[in-house]
Amino acid sequence: MGSLAEWYQRIPTPDDLTRVESLFANIQAQFPQLKLEFKWNQPMLTDHGTFIMGFNPSKKHLAVAIEPQTMTRFIPQIDKAGYDHS
């Protein structure tokens, strides 16, 4: 697997797919310096070779792994949007 189009086929429902496509479009628009790479069949965003974010869909949610410094920076927005995080 090496493209978002292939990875999108793993998204279980059309509504979820729409949200995930929007998420990637927004991330790429706001942070164009991030490089999209596929590792372990999952899309990951890196900056100068440093892991920033990784994504893994399941039936009921999209798991997003975020580098700790990035997570700290965005916790207020994540809370405001009503998303769970740990």
C-alpha positions in Angstrom: 0.0 0.0 0.0 1.4 3.3 -1.0 -1.3 5.8 -1.7 -4.2 7.5 0.1 -6.6 6.2 -2.5 -5.7 2.6 -1.6 -5.8 3.4 2.1 -9.2 5.1 1.8 -10.6 1.7 0.7 -10.1 0.5 4.3 -12.6 3.2 5.6 -15.8 1.3 6.5 -18.6 3.8 5.7 -19.1 6.7 3.2 -19.6 9.2 6.0 -16.4 8.2 7.7 -14.6 8.4 4.4 -15.8 11.9 3.8 -14.6 12.9 7.3 -11.2 11.3 6.8 -10.8 12.9 3.3 -11.6 16.3 4.8 -9.2 15.7 7.7 -6.3 15.0 5.3 -7.2 17.9 3.0 -7.2 20.3 6.0 -4.0 19.0 7.4 -2.2 19.2 4.1 -3.6 22.7 3.5 -2.6 24.0 6.9 0.8 22.2 7.1 2.1 21.7 3.5 5.6 21.1 4.8 4.5 17.7 6.3 5.5 14.8 4.1 3.0 11.9 3.7 4.7 8.5 4.0 3.3 5.0 4.3 4.8 2.7 7.0 3.3 -0.5 8.2 0.5 0.1 5.7 -0.6 3.3 7.5 -0.3 6.9 6.4 2.1 8.9 8.5 3.0 12.6 8.4 6.6 13.5 9.0 8.7 16.7 9.1 12.4 16.4 8.3 12.2 12.7 9.0 10.5 13.2 12.4 7.2 11.4 13.0 4.4 13.9 13.6 1.1 11.9 13.1 -0.1 8.4 12.1 -3.6 7.2 11.3 -5.3 3.8 11.7 -9.0 3.2 10.9 -11.2 0.7 12.7 -14.9 0.0 12.5 -16.0 2.6 15.0 -13.2 5.2 15.1 -10.1 6.6 13.5 -7.0 6.2 15.8 -4.6 9.1 15.5 -1.2 8.8 17.0 0.4 12.2 17.5 4.0 13.1 18.5 3.9 14.3 22.2 5.0 17.9 21.5 2.4 18.2 18.7 -0.3 16.8 21.0 0.5 19.3 23.8 0.1 22.2 21.3 -3.3 21.1 20.0 -5.0 19.8 23.2 -7.2 22.9 23.6 -8.5 22.6 20.0 -9.0 18.8 20.4 -11.0 19.4 23.7 -13.0 22.1 22.1 -13.9 19.9 19.2 -15.1 17.2 21.6 -12.7 14.5 20.7 -11.4 11.9 23.1 -7.7 11.7 23.7 -5.1 10.2 25.9 
